[in-house]
């Protein structure tokens, strides 16, 4: 942490915000990868989910993770 503060002049608040942003976009990318690995979902709904996730990353990701993942897809991942 001291190296980042010294080299880039970043304080604790900036480092916290950068960490949160990296975590958030990692979850969004993981959601998109999960969407495309879902073999139970046809192409058109996948495209619609992708549009929702990309235009509304926070809300779209939460909605997809709660409603969009099928039970069959979830059970296939656990095996």
Residue, then its C-alpha position, 0 to 999 in steps of 0.5 A: x500500500x505504501x508503494x502505491x501511495x508513494x508512486x501514484x499519490x493515492x490515498x486510502x479513499x482512492x485505493x478503497x474506491x479502486x478496489x470496489x470498482x475492480x470487485x464490481x467489474x469482476x462480478x459483472x464479467x463473471x456474470x457474463x461468462x456464466x450467461x454464455x456458459x448456460x446451455x439451457x438458455x436460447x440465443x435470443x434470451x442470452x442476447x437480451x440478458x447481455x444487453x440488460x447486464x451491459x446497460x445496467x451493470x449493477x441492477x442487471x447483474x443482480x437480476x440475472x443472478x437471482x432470476x436468470x440462472x436456471x436450476x438445471x444450469x446450477x446443478x450442472x455446475x456443481x457436478 
